[in-house]
């Protein structure tokens, strides 16, 4: 029996299943992990657990389960052909995100992997989509796969915030960089650090229009902020042996800049950090990852600090 760590892979028949398992197989070989594939499909469970269940309905449910088993075994065969230990299961519980999180808590996999696709405005507005819930609650690194070819020497963008705005602790930036290097180290890939910061020039000039007697040193303040951000970014890069050509600071919002940056630099994966939030603040603020997910042309890896580490960082 293998004692390797596992990668938990969520397979959805209509969400690039072969692409997801292919990416998971690549990552499993990179990290010496086993794969546990779960086919997410609630049809059979709904048929067999209804209030009014006939023999015909039970038979239909059994036929669906048989077809599901054959499907997940067929999808798993490609990974097994690459010498990877693969186990399979069928997930019927609803809602999916809660069931996946529970599995992650029980299994402690190195990653949870899942395909992702465009989310409608309605899904984003009422937070019903599985991906949103997993971004917010998955206790282990969450790798969301998009249908694109992963190169042999991948380009990984680490989206960092070294000045720790939005209550983000410094430990999270380090975790983001380490997670990126874990991908590029064995493959001789590239890590690019990207930090975006909000300029005050536009805000300040608008203020001077309203309060004409007041003269604000906007340019001086902007240069000071830029220099402070750059100093923090360079320190993070130096601590992780990332050279200047791969260290980028851009003025503007991450939501606007990150997708374009990823396309321009041919990113295969973007690594971002997530913080646990509770109550109304969590509902209002959301996360940058949620805002850019639909617009990124590549995979996205969401990492978070362990709960005890995050709590200590916030307390400090």
C-alpha positions in Angstrom: 0.0 0.0 0.0 1.4 3.4 -1.0 2.3 5.8 1.7 2.7 8.8 -0.7 0.8 12.0 -0.2 -2.3 12.3 -2.3 -3.7 14.8 -4.7 -7.5 15.0 -4.5 -8.9 15.5 -8.0 -12.5 16.5 -8.6 -13.6 15.2 -12.0 -16.7 16.6 -13.6 -18.0 15.1 -16.9 -18.7 18.4 -18.4 -15.7 20.4 -17.2 -12.6 19.2 -19.1 -12.2 15.9 -17.2 -9.3 14.6 -19.3 -7.4 17.9 -19.1 -7.8 18.0 -15.3 -6.6 14.4 -14.8 -3.7 15.0 -17.3 -2.6 18.1 -15.2 -3.0 16.2 -12.0 -0.9 13.3 -13.4 1.8 15.8 -14.4 1.7 17.3 -10.9 1.7 13.8 -9.2 4.8 12.8 -11.1 6.4 16.1 -10.2 5.7 15.7 -6.4 5.7 11.9 -6.1 2.1 11.9 -5.0 -0.7 9.4 -5.6 -4.0 10.5 -7.1 -7.5 10.1 -5.7 -10.1 10.9 -8.3 -13.7 11.6 -7.4 -16.3 11.8 -10.0 -18.8 14.5 -9.0 -22.3 13.6 -10.1 -25.5 13.7 -8.0 -27.9 12.1 -10.4 -27.8 8.5 -9.0 -28.0 9.7 -5.4 -31.0 11.9 -6.1 -32.8 9.0 -7.7 -32.2 6.5 -5.0 -32.8 8.8 -2.0 -36.1 10.4 -3.1 -39.2 10.2 -1.0 -41.1 8.2 -3.7 -38.6 5.6 -5.0 -39.9 2.8 -7.2 -38.1 -0.3 -8.3 -37.7 1.2 -11.8 -36.0 4.3 -10.2 -33.6 2.2 -8.2 -32.7 0.2 -11.3 -32.1 3.4 -13.2 -29.9 4.7 -10.3 -27.9 1.5 -10.4 -27.4 1.8 -14.2 -26.2 5.4 -13.7 -23.7 4.3 -11.0 -22.4 1.5 -13.2 -21.9 4.1 -16.0 -20.2 6.5 -13.6 -17.8 3.8 -12.4 -16.9 2.9 -15.9 -16.4 6.6 -16.7 -14.1 7.3 -13.8 -12.1 4.1 -14.4 -11.6 5.0 -18.0 -10.5 8.5 -17.1 -8.1 7.1 -14.5 -6.5 4.7 -16.9 -4.4 7.4 -18.5 -2.9 8.2 -15.1 -2.3 4.6 -14.3 -0.6 4.1 -17.7 2.0 6.7 -16.5 2.8 4.5 -13.4 0.8 6.6 -10.9 -1.2 5.0 -8.1 -4.8 6.0 -8.6 -7.8 5.4 -6.4 -11.4 6.5 -7.4 -14.7 7.2 -5.9 -18.0 8.8 -6.8 -19.2 11.9 -5.0 -23.0 12.3 -4.7 -23.4 14.7 -1.7 -24.7 18.2 -2.1 -23.6 20.9 -2.0 -20.4 19.8 -3.7 -18.1 22.4 -2.1 -18.9 21.2 1.4 -18.4 17.6 0.5 -15.0 18.4 -1.2 -13.9 20.4 1.8 -14.8 17.6 4.2 -12.8 15.1 2.0 -9.9 17.5 2.1 -10.1 17.7 5.9 -10.2 14.0 6.2 -7.5 13.1 3.6 -5.1 16.0 4.1 -4.0 16.0 0.4 -1.2 18.1 -0.9 -3.5 19.7 -3.4 -7.2 19.8 -4.4 -7.5 20.0 -8.2 -10.6 20.9 -10.1 -11.5 22.2 -13.6 -12.9 25.7 -13.8 -14.8 27.6 -16.5 -16.5 30.9 -16.9 -19.0 31.8 -14.2 -22.1 33.7 -15.0 -23.0 37.0 -13.3 -25.8 35.3 -11.4 -23.3 32.8 -10.0 -20.9 35.5 -9.0 -23.7 37.6 -7.4 -25.2 35.0 -5.2 -22.1 32.8 -4.5 -23.7 29.5 -5.5 -20.8 28.2 -7.6 -18.6 25.5 -6.2 -15.4 27.3 -7.3 -16.2 30.4 -5.2 -16.9 28.3 -2.1 -13.7 26.3 -2.5 -11.6 29.5 -2.9 -13.0 30.7 0.4 -13.0 27.5 2.4 -10.6 24.8 1.0 -8.1 24.1 3.8 -5.3 22.9 1.4 -3.9 24.4 -1.8 -6.5 24.6 -4.4 -5.4 24.2 -8.0 -8.0 25.3 -10.6 -7.3 24.0 -14.0 -8.1 25.8 -17.3 -7.9 24.1 -20.7 -4.4 25.0 -21.9 -1.2 23.2 -22.7 1.3 23.2 -19.8 4.8 23.6 -21.0 7.7 21.5 -19.9 9.4 24.5 -18.2 6.4 26.3 -16.8 6.2 30.1 -16.2 4.6 30.7 -12.8 3.5 34.1 -11.6 3.5 34.7 -7.9 1.1 37.5 -7.1 2.4 39.1 -3.8 1.6 42.0 -1.6 4.9 42.7 0.3 3.5 45.8 2.1 0.8 43.6 3.6 -2.2 45.7 2.7 -5.7 44.3 3.2 -4.6 42.6 6.5 -2.4 40.1 4.6 0.5 38.9 6.8 4.1 38.6 5.5 4.0 34.8 6.0 1.4 34.5 3.2 3.7 36.2 0.6 6.5 33.7 1.6 4.1 30.8 1.2 3.0 32.1 -2.3 6.6 32.3 -3.4 7.5 28.9 -2.0 4.5 27.3 -3.7 5.5 28.8 -7.0 9.1 27.6 -6.6 7.9 24.1 -5.7 6.5 24.0 -9.3 9.4 25.5 -11.1 12.3 24.0 -9.1 12.0 20.4 -10.4 11.1 21.6 -13.9 13.6 24.4 -14.4 10.8 26.8 -14.9 10.5 30.5 -14.2 9.0 32.4 -11.3 7.9 35.9 -11.8 7.0 38.1 -8.8 4.2 40.6 -9.5 3.2 43.3 -7.1 0.6 45.9 -7.9 -0.1 49.0 -5.9 -2.7 51.7 -6.1 -1.5 55.2 -7.1 -2.8 58.2 -5.2 -2.1 60.7 -8.0 -5.6 60.6 -9.5 -7.3 60.7 -6.2 -5.2 63.6 -5.0 -5.7 65.7 -8.1 -9.5 65.3 -7.8 -9.3 66.5 -4.2 -7.4 69.6 -5.3 -10.2 70.4 -7.7 -12.7 70.4 -4.8 -10.5 72.1 -2.2 -8.7 74.7 -4.4 -6.8 76.4 -1.6 -5.2 73.1 -0.6 -2.0 72.1 -2.4 -1.2 68.4 -1.9 2.3 67.1 -2.7 0.9 64.4 -4.9 3.9 63.7 -7.0 6.2 63.5 -4.0 3.8 61.2 -2.1 3.4 59.0 -5.2 7.2 58.6 -5.5 7.5 57.8 -1.8 4.8 55.1 -2.0 6.3 53.7 -5.1 9.8 53.5 -3.5 8.5 52.0 -0.3 6.6 49.3 -2.2 9.6 48.6 -4.4 11.9 48.2 -1.4 9.6 45.7 0.2 9.3 43.8 -3.1 13.0 43.7 -3.7 13.6 42.4 -0.2 11.1 39.6 -0.8 12.8 38.8 -4.2 16.3 38.8 -2.6 15.2 36.5 0.2 14.0 34.0 -2.4 16.9 34.4 -4.9 14.6 35.9 -7.6 16.5 38.3 -9.9 15.4 41.8 -11.0 14.3 40.7 -14.5 11.7 38.5 -12.9 10.5 41.0 -10.2 7.7 43.3 -11.4 5.9 46.2 -9.8 3.0 47.9 -11.6 0.7 50.7 -10.6 -3.0 49.9 -10.7 -5.3 47.2 -9.4 -4.5 43.5 -9.4 -7.9 42.8 -10.9 -7.1 44.8 -14.0 -3.4 44.1 -14.4 -2.9 40.4 -13.4 -4.8 38.8 -16.4 -2.9 41.0 -18.9 0.4 40.3 -17.2 -0.2 36.6 -17.3 -1.0 36.7 -21.0 2.0 38.9 -21.8 4.4 36.6 -19.9 2.9 33.4 -21.1 2.0 32.2 -17.6 1.1 28.6 -17.1 0.0 29.1 -13.4 -0.7 32.1 -11.3 -0.2 31.6 -7.5 -2.3 33.7 -5.2 -3.0 33.9 -1.5 -6.3 33.7 0.3 -7.2 34.8 3.8 -10.1 33.4 5.8 -12.8 36.0 6.5 -15.9 35.7 8.5 -19.3 37.3 8.7 -20.5 40.3 6.7 -16.9 41.5 5.9 -16.3 38.2 4.1 -19.4 38.7 2.0 -18.6 42.3 1.0 -14.9 42.1 0.4 -14.6 38.7 -1.3 -11.1 38.1 -2.6 -8.9 39.1 -5.5 -8.7 35.5 -6.6 -12.5 35.5 -7.1 -12.3 38.7 -9.1 -9.7 37.6 -11.6 -10.6 33.9 -11.9 -12.7 34.3 -15.0 -10.2 36.5 -16.7 -7.0 34.5 -16.3 -5.8 32.5 -19.3 -4.0 29.9 -17.2 -4.4 27.7 -14.1 -4.7 29.4 -10.7 -3.3 28.0 -7.5 -4.8 29.4 -4.3 -2.8 28.9 -1.1 -3.6 29.9 2.5 -1.9 29.9 5.8 -2.9 27.2 8.3 -5.6 28.5 10.6 -3.4 28.7 13.6 -0.6 30.6 11.7 -3.2 33.0 10.2 -4.7 33.7 13.6 -1.3 34.4 15.1 -0.4 36.7 12.2 -3.6 38.7 12.6 -3.1 38.9 16.4 0.4 40.4 15.8 
